[in-house]
Amino acid sequence: MLKNKLQPFLDRYDEISRLLSEPDISNDIKKMTELSKEQSHLQAIKDKTDQYIETLDAIEENRSLLEDNELGELAKDELKELEPLKDQLEEDIKVILLPTDPNDDKNIFLEIRAGTGGDEAALFVSDLLKSYLRYAENKGWKVEIVNSSEGVLNGYKEVVALIKGDSVYSRLKFEGGVHRVQRVPQTESQGRVHTSAVTVAVMPEVDDVEIEINPNDLKIDVMRSSGNGGQSVNTTDSAVRITHLPSGLVVTNQDGKSQHNNKASAMKILKARLYDLQMQEQNSAESEKRKSQVGSGDRSARIRTYNYPQNRITDHRIGLTLYRLDAIMEGGLYDEIIDLLMAHYQAEAIKDAGL
């Protein structure tokens, strides 16, 4: 019974309240902060549980009055409101009880790379980036392009953006994977539809304490920048390439004019990639437990198709098809897709947890 599963949370809430009132805790700022943060998380569970228990009691009371000549009809009307409320509260509580993703509140590095399709793939990297930038603007997030490698016709072979704001990872973590585009390329004179693909990676920005890197594991090279970049291009050794020898990961950054800044940006990206690699390895090791985690599957898996001739966008993980691709891309209107992905994840996670 759900009510019994909630009791340990209520007991812990009361225990924390008692601990916070003790003099020893009030003098220990670190411990008091930890307990206050835990109690803050439990507050939502407590509030919903109190409402849930009150509703259960009211349902029981009204059921006992159904045979009463005077109050029976009133009790029946009350139950019509209380029983749907009980069901809704149960669903709300199940979602609250799900384990939280420790990365949900983090900023992210969004990495988009051209895959199959050559120049057309590079152009779609640019289009997809613009759409994500509009979405970030809608959310009030801040975006900084930290690294890019330009292709033809204003396309990108690769681009990495740092996106900062409230719950960025929780909203965009489902975007990782292969995005397939079907359209007539700008370079196609015959009007034929081509299929190309780009790969998106969503990596949480991590603190130094979360990822420790041995300096001896790094090979750092400096070189002349190439491409568009003003007077500093090809005149100073501002570009930086960092190779992490144990993993083989390589990060190159040349967007800034300062070698120091490029190195700092490259190190941040490297730490995010190493952290992302750790998460992928962990997910792979727990593959059976990972059925519900739609946002953390195989990076080579095709997750979405953008069909321009039909104005269609399809998310293959949840079987969602919308015929307003133009509005979604031009306005960065991803909430409808993301909300359904989150709801799917929550439903599967609830099922897996046996709630």
VENVENLIN-V860931 format. One record per residue. SS is DSSP state (A for helix, B for strand, O for the rest). PHI is phi in whole degrees, -180 to 180 (none if undefined). OMEGA is omega in degrees with one decimal (* if undefined). Layout:
SS	PHI	OMEGA
SS	PHI	OMEGA
//
This chain:
O	none	-176.1
A	-58	-178.8
A	-58	179.6
A	-68	179.5
A	-68	-178.0
A	-82	-174.2
A	-59	178.6
A	-59	179.2
A	-69	177.8
A	-67	178.8
A	-64	179.5
A	-67	177.7
A	-61	179.6
A	-65	179.2
A	-64	178.8
A	-64	177.7
A	-58	178.7
A	-68	-178.8
A	-64	-178.4
A	-67	179.5
O	-89	-179.3
O	-81	-178.0
A	-59	-178.2
A	-62	-179.4
A	-74	-178.0
A	-64	177.8
O	-91	179.9
O	-109	-173.7
A	-60	-177.6
A	-63	-179.3
A	-66	-179.1
A	-65	178.1
A	-65	179.3
A	-61	-179.0
A	-68	179.7
A	-65	178.7
A	-66	178.9
A	-65	179.9
A	-66	177.9
A	-62	177.3
A	-66	-178.6
A	-75	-176.0
A	-60	-179.9
A	-63	177.9
A	-65	-179.0
A	-63	-178.5
A	-61	179.7
A	-66	-179.5
A	-66	178.2
A	-59	179.2
A	-67	-179.3
A	-65	-179.8
A	-65	176.7
A	-60	179.8
A	-67	177.8
A	-61	179.2
A	-63	-179.9
A	-66	177.8
A	-64	-179.8
A	-63	-179.4
A	-65	-178.7
A	-70	177.0
A	-65	179.8
O	-71	-178.1
O	-101	-174.9
O	-60	-178.0
O	-89	-179.7
O	-73	-176.7
O	-63	-175.6
O	-90	-172.1
O	-105	-175.3
A	-60	-178.6
A	-67	178.1
A	-64	179.1
A	-64	179.6
A	-64	177.9
A	-65	178.8
A	-63	-178.4
A	-65	178.5
A	-63	177.6
A	-93	-174.2
A	-73	-175.5
A	-68	173.1
A	-63	177.5
A	-64	177.3
A	-60	-179.9
A	-62	-179.7
A	-66	178.7
A	-63	178.2
A	-63	178.3
A	-66	178.9
A	-61	-178.2
A	-68	178.8
A	-60	178.9
A	-67	-179.8
A	-63	-177.1
A	-76	-180.0
O	-64	176.8
O	-59	-179.7
O	-84	175.3
O	-79	-176.8
O	-63	-178.3
O	-94	-170.2
O	-56	-177.1
O	-90	-173.8
O	-85	168.0
O	-72	-177.6
B	-135	162.4
B	-102	176.9
B	-101	-177.3
B	-115	179.5
B	-121	-178.5
B	-124	175.3
B	-71	177.6
O	-113	179.2
O	-67	178.0
O	122	174.6
O	58	-176.1
A	-61	-179.5
A	-65	177.0
A	-64	178.7
A	-63	177.2
A	-67	-179.8
A	-72	172.5
A	-56	179.3
A	-64	179.8
A	-64	-179.0
A	-67	177.1
A	-59	-179.8
A	-60	-179.2
A	-67	176.9
A	-66	178.7
A	-65	176.8
A	-66	177.8
A	-63	178.5
A	-61	178.5
A	-64	177.5
A	-60	-177.3
A	-87	-177.7
O	78	178.4
O	-87	176.7
B	-103	-176.8
B	-127	175.9
B	-132	174.9
B	-77	-174.6
B	-101	177.7
B	-162	178.7
B	-155	174.9
B	-131	-170.3
B	-80	174.5
O	-111	-178.9
O	-87	173.6
O	51	178.5
O	66	174.9
O	-89	178.9
B	-129	168.8
B	-72	179.9
B	-159	175.0
B	-146	178.0
B	-125	179.4
B	-120	172.6
B	-95	-178.5
B	-114	-176.6
B	-117	177.5
O	161	-178.0
O	-74	172.4
O	54	-178.8
A	-62	-177.0
A	-63	-177.2
A	-62	-178.4
A	-88	-171.5
A	-106	-177.2
A	-65	-179.8
A	-82	-175.3
A	-86	-177.5
O	-71	178.9
B	144	-178.9
B	-93	177.8
B	-109	-176.8
B	-101	179.2
B	-121	177.9
B	-125	-179.5
B	-166	176.6
B	-85	-178.3
O	-66	177.1
O	-61	-176.5
O	-88	-176.6
O	-95	-177.2
O	-89	-176.0
O	-92	179.3
O	75	-179.5
O	-86	178.2
B	-79	177.2
B	-110	174.8
B	-113	175.9
B	-138	-174.5
B	-149	171.8
B	-129	179.1
B	-112	178.7
B	-112	172.8
B	-122	178.4
B	-117	-173.2
B	-121	178.5
B	-64	171.2
O	-72	-173.3
O	-117	176.2
O	-82	179.4
O	-60	-176.8
O	-72	-178.3
O	-83	179.5
O	-132	176.8
O	-103	-179.4
O	-119	175.9
O	-75	179.9
A	-55	179.2
A	-70	179.6
A	-88	-175.1
B	-110	170.3
B	-117	-174.5
B	-113	178.4
B	-118	173.6
B	-116	-175.0
B	-158	177.0
O	-76	176.0
O	-68	176.9
O	-135	179.9
O	92	-178.3
O	-73	179.1
O	-179	175.9
A	89	-173.4
A	-68	-176.2
A	-75	-178.4
O	-64	177.5
O	65	177.6
O	-119	178.8
O	-133	178.2
O	-84	-175.8
O	-95	179.8
B	-74	-176.7
B	-129	173.7
B	-124	179.7
B	-115	176.9
B	-111	175.2
B	-91	-169.4
O	-61	-178.2
O	-62	-176.2
O	-97	-175.8
O	81	178.8
B	-68	179.5
B	-126	177.2
B	-124	177.0
B	-119	177.8
B	-137	179.8
O	-139	-173.2
O	-71	-179.9
O	-89	178.7
O	-83	-177.4
O	-98	176.7
A	-61	-179.8
A	-61	-179.7
A	-68	178.4
A	-64	178.7
A	-66	179.7
A	-63	178.7
A	-65	-179.8
A	-63	179.5
A	-67	178.5
A	-64	179.2
A	-65	179.3
A	-61	179.7
A	-63	178.7
A	-65	-180.0
A	-68	178.1
A	-66	178.1
A	-64	177.9
A	-62	178.7
A	-63	177.1
A	-61	179.8
A	-64	179.5
A	-63	178.5
A	-65	179.1
A	-66	178.6
A	-63	179.5
A	-65	-179.9
A	-69	-178.9
O	-113	-172.3
A	-57	-179.2
A	-68	179.9
A	-82	-169.7
A	-97	-175.1
O	-57	-175.2
O	-87	-172.7
O	-88	-174.2
O	-65	-176.0
O	-93	-173.8
O	-131	-179.5
O	-91	-178.2
O	-62	-178.9
O	-66	179.9
O	-88	-177.2
O	-77	176.4
B	-76	-176.8
B	-104	-172.7
B	-151	176.3
B	-123	178.8
B	-114	-177.4
B	-105	-174.6
O	-71	179.5
O	-58	-179.1
O	-98	-177.8
O	53	-171.9
B	-117	171.5
B	-123	-176.6
B	-128	172.2
B	-100	-170.7
O	-74	-177.3
O	-72	-177.1
O	-120	177.3
O	65	-178.0
B	-95	175.4
B	-129	177.8
B	-125	-178.8
O	-106	174.3
O	-148	179.4
A	-57	-177.2
A	-60	-178.9
A	-67	-179.0
A	-67	-178.8
A	-71	-176.3
A	-74	-177.2
A	-107	-178.2
O	61	-173.3
O	-92	-175.4
O	-93	-172.6
A	-58	-178.6
A	-60	179.4
A	-70	-176.4
A	-65	179.3
A	-61	179.3
A	-69	176.1
A	-63	179.3
A	-65	179.2
A	-64	177.8
A	-63	178.5
A	-59	-178.2
A	-64	-180.0
A	-63	179.3
A	-68	179.9
A	-67	176.2
A	-62	178.7
A	-64	179.8
A	-64	-178.5
A	-79	-180.0
O	71	-179.2
O	-82	*
//
